[in-house]
Amino acid sequence: MALVLIRKIDVMTGEIADIEEDIELPEIALTAPSEISDRQFFQQCAILGLINEVEALAAVSTGTMPAAMAAFVETLPSEEQFAARMTIQGATVFHRDHPLVPAFGAAWQMDDAELDALWRAASVL
C-alpha cells in the first residue's frame, strides 16, 4: 500500500480538492541486464568511485587494468589470477552471471542487489 495524493478539479466550478488515498501499487521487478559493454562497466565503476576516470579511460583504450582491480586479482587464488586478468583486461562484454562477479562484489562490499544496480546503471550509459 502507498499513500498517494489525488488532485480533483471540478471542470464546471474550478474547485480543487486534494484527496489522500491508500492504493495498492504493483511490485516492479528490476532485473539487471545480462551483459554490459566494457566501456559501460568501467565508466560506471568510475562514477561509483571504485576506480578513477583516468583508469577507466585507460582500461577501455589500452586494456590497462585499474590499480584497485589489480589489487583485487592479487587476492584471488593463484590458479585463478591469470583468467581474472584476461577477463578484466580483455573482455569487451561483462556478463552479470560470470563466476568472477560475486568475488568482485565482495571485494567492494557489494551484495547482489548492489551488483544488479551497477549493471542497470551501466546499461543506460
C-alpha positions as CSV (number, residue, x, y, z in Angstrom):
1,M,0.0,0.0,0.0
2,A,1.1,3.5,-0.7
3,L,-0.4,6.8,0.3
4,V,-1.0,9.0,-2.7
5,L,-2.3,12.5,-3.2
6,I,-5.0,12.8,-5.8
7,R,-6.0,16.3,-7.0
8,K,-9.5,16.5,-8.3
9,I,-10.6,19.6,-10.3
10,D,-14.3,20.2,-10.9
11,V,-14.3,21.4,-14.5
12,M,-17.7,23.2,-14.0
13,T,-16.7,25.2,-10.9
14,G,-12.9,25.2,-11.0
15,E,-13.0,23.9,-7.4
16,I,-9.9,21.9,-6.4
17,A,-9.9,19.1,-3.9
18,D,-6.9,17.2,-2.7
19,I,-7.7,13.7,-1.5
20,E,-5.3,11.2,0.1
21,E,-5.9,7.6,-0.6
22,D,-4.1,4.3,0.2
23,I,-3.7,2.4,-3.0
24,E,-2.1,-0.9,-3.8
25,L,0.9,-0.5,-6.1
26,P,2.1,-3.3,-8.2
27,E,5.6,-4.7,-7.5
28,I,8.0,-4.0,-10.2
29,A,10.9,-6.4,-10.6
30,L,14.1,-4.6,-11.5
31,T,16.2,-7.1,-13.3
32,A,19.8,-6.4,-14.2
33,P,20.7,-6.8,-17.9
34,S,22.7,-10.0,-18.6
35,E,25.6,-8.1,-20.1
36,I,27.1,-4.7,-20.4
37,S,30.0,-3.4,-22.6
38,D,33.5,-2.9,-21.2
39,R,33.0,0.8,-21.6
40,Q,29.8,0.8,-19.6
41,F,31.4,-1.3,-16.9
42,F,34.5,0.8,-16.4
43,Q,32.6,4.1,-16.8
44,Q,30.1,3.0,-14.1
45,C,32.9,1.9,-11.8
46,A,34.4,5.4,-12.2
47,I,31.1,7.0,-11.4
48,L,30.8,4.9,-8.3
49,G,34.4,5.8,-7.3
50,L,35.7,2.3,-7.5
51,I,38.3,3.5,-10.0
52,N,39.2,6.9,-11.2
53,E,38.3,8.4,-14.6
54,V,41.9,8.2,-16.0
55,E,41.9,4.5,-15.1
56,A,38.5,3.9,-16.7
57,L,39.7,5.6,-19.9
58,A,42.9,3.5,-19.9
59,A,41.0,0.3,-19.3
60,V,38.9,0.8,-22.4
61,S,41.5,2.3,-24.7
62,T,44.6,0.2,-23.9
63,G,43.3,-2.6,-21.7
64,T,45.3,-1.3,-18.7
65,M,43.9,-2.8,-15.5
66,P,42.9,-0.2,-12.8
67,A,45.1,-0.4,-9.7
68,A,42.2,-1.4,-7.4
69,M,41.2,-4.2,-9.7
70,A,44.8,-5.4,-10.0
71,A,44.9,-5.5,-6.2
72,F,41.6,-7.4,-6.2
73,V,43.0,-10.0,-8.6
74,E,46.0,-10.5,-6.3
75,T,43.6,-11.6,-3.6
76,L,42.3,-14.5,-5.7
77,P,43.8,-18.0,-5.6
78,S,46.9,-18.0,-7.8
79,E,45.4,-20.5,-10.2
80,E,42.5,-18.1,-10.9
81,Q,44.5,-14.9,-11.3
82,F,45.5,-15.3,-15.0
83,A,41.9,-15.9,-16.0
84,A,40.7,-13.0,-14.0
85,R,43.3,-10.7,-15.6
86,M,42.3,-11.9,-19.0
87,T,38.7,-11.3,-18.3
88,I,39.1,-7.8,-16.8
89,Q,41.7,-6.6,-19.4
90,G,40.4,-8.4,-22.5
91,A,36.6,-8.7,-22.2
92,T,34.5,-6.5,-24.5
93,V,31.4,-7.6,-22.7
94,F,30.9,-8.2,-19.0
95,H,28.3,-10.8,-18.1
96,R,26.4,-10.4,-14.9
97,D,26.4,-14.2,-14.3
98,H,30.2,-14.6,-14.7
99,P,31.7,-16.5,-11.8
100,L,34.1,-13.6,-11.1
101,V,31.3,-11.1,-10.4
102,P,30.4,-12.3,-6.8
103,A,34.1,-12.1,-5.8
104,F,34.4,-8.6,-7.4
105,G,31.3,-7.6,-5.4
106,A,32.7,-9.0,-2.2
107,A,36.0,-7.0,-2.7
108,W,34.0,-3.8,-2.8
109,Q,31.4,-4.9,-0.1
110,M,28.7,-5.1,-2.7
111,D,25.8,-7.5,-2.4
112,D,23.8,-9.0,-5.3
113,A,21.3,-6.1,-5.3
114,E,24.1,-3.6,-5.5
115,L,25.8,-5.5,-8.3
116,D,22.5,-5.6,-10.1
117,A,22.2,-1.8,-9.6
118,L,25.7,-1.4,-11.1
119,W,24.7,-3.4,-14.2
120,R,21.4,-1.5,-14.5
121,A,23.1,1.9,-14.2
122,A,25.9,1.0,-16.6
123,S,23.4,-0.3,-19.2
124,V,22.0,3.1,-19.8
125,L,25.3,4.9,-20.1
